[in-house]
Structures are given as C-alpha cells and as structure tokens.
Amino acid sequence: MEVLIENEAGFCFGVVSAINTCEQSLEKYGEIYCLGELVHNTIEINRLEKRGLKIVEVKDLEGLKDCRVMIRAHGEPPSTYALAKRNNIEIIDATCPIVLKLQKDVKKAYEQCAMSDGQIVIFGKKGHAEVIGLCGQTDNTAIVISKVEEIERIDFSKAVYLFSQTTKNKEEFENLVSIIGQRMRENNNDNFFPTNSICKRMASRTKTLLDFADSVDAVLFVSGKHSSNGTYLYEFCRQHKEATYFISDKGDIDLEEIKKYNRIGISGATSTPMWLMEEIRDYVLASSETK
C-alpha cells in the first residue's frame, strides 16, 4: 500500500502565523486566553491547551481583567477591542492579514454607505467568527447571505457593496455577482460594487484537491468537525471522488474498508496540522504491514 499526503494540504498562512504567535506567547507568559478555538481542530487545540492556552468566549471577556487575550486569525469586531481596553486586557492580535485588510475595506465601504444610503452585503456563513468581525465594521447593519435564494433581502434600488468571507467558494461568489448584477440592471441601477475578497490560496485549493484525488484510489480527508472550510472541501472532494472519507483522527479510520485500496491520499482543511496528517499516514502504513 502507498500512502501520500497532498502537498497543498495543511495550515494556511493565517493559521500558521496564529499558531506561531500563540506558541511564542505561551513560551513567554506561560498562560494566555484565546477568544474561541484558535483553529477548528480539536487535536491541535488540545496540544496548545497542555501548554497553557485557555479557550474563552466573548461573553467571558466581561469577567476577565488584567490578563492577556489572543484574537485568532478570524478576527474580531471593534466592540471586542473596546471591551478589552475597558478591562485592561492586553490583546495579542493574530488576525490574518487578509482578513484584516477585508475588515478595513468593509469599514471604508460602510462609511461611503452612510453618505449614499447604500448597503453592505456579505456572502458568508451567518454566525461564523470571521463574518461576525466583518459585520462589526458596519455597526452590525450588514446583510449576510449564504446562498442565492437570500438575495431578496437586498434593496436593488440602492447602492450595493458586496464582499465575501475569505473562505467561500470562488465560483459561487462569481455566480452571485452575476445574479445581483442582473437584478441591479433591471432596476436601472449601476451602483453595484462587488469585491472578490476570497483568499487566493483558498480559491486554488479546489483544483489542487481534485487533481490530487485523481492521482489516488481513495482520499482520507482530515478535518475538525466544526471547520467550515473542512466541511466544504470534503463535500467538494466526495462529489468528485466517491471514495473520500472524513476523519478527525486515526481512530475514525475503518482499516478494513481502506485496505482494499492500493494508493491512498491524505488531505485536509486549512485548519489541519501537517503533523496530524503525517501521524495518520504512519498509522495507515503500519496497519497495512501487520495484515
């Protein structure tokens, strides 16, 4: 049996930076808090918790004072920074640079909307940490839509500034731009300003993943169960290659099932650490040699 790991799999730049910042801070201070899971991968979180990381939610911030709190790659709304300042909390900011730029762009567009009675529309998952941070730039007035059917919430007689959550699908976003653009033209309104804010690495992942899937007999897709990016990429891969299996760790592997394949590929979400995929590779190889 041959087991390969996809070259493009593993942490994205923003997550790598956040993990490095976290490890350096833990080395320096011994203990820090983090607003939400630093990365949507339980095994990686467990590793960091053993080193002193403590996961808290925004609601817990009210009760924290004179401590250090890390903001993960997804970013946070302005209200979080204001609360931290009131409670003398030192912020360790690991917001992804791509997300940070998007936040600034959304805020600038919102200020323009205030003068032109326009609307900020965000293509993303409502309640997702990144989207919450983006909505915060608009005093929580942005219209969040996750699918084309929800565009009826938009007033097509007004200016529309469209942005996307950085991890959304490029093709879905382009389709949304086309449909909204058509509706705007039907209303004789040319005040439509779409911004493709999808991370370029994320946009290219779909093609590299399918190319990799074509090179193997089966794919073990490694991801945390709460990762939006992981769920999307797994479903995308499975539609292309039926022999795609979602796992979070080696305990999820059905060894009897996968031993019928000669060439197995391992891939994962942008929140899946390379060390975990390597551990799974070694486990599968060792299991095949004992049968």
Buried (B, 14 or more C-beta within 10 A) or exposed (E): BEBBBBEBBBBBBBBBBBBEBBBEBBEEEEEBBBBBBBBBBBBBBEBBEEEBBBBBEBEEBEEBEEBBBBBBBBBBBEBBBEBBEEBEBEBBBBBBEBBBEBBEBBBEBBEEBEEEEBBBBBBBBEEBBBBBBBBBBBEEEBBBBBEBEBBEEBBBEBBBBBBBBBBBBBEBBBEBBEEBBEBBEEEEBEBBEBBEBBBEBBBEBBEBBBEBBEEBBBBBBBBBEEBBBBBBBBEBBBEBBEBBBBBBBBEEBEEEEBBEBEEBBBBBBBBBBEEBBEBBBEBBEEBBEEE
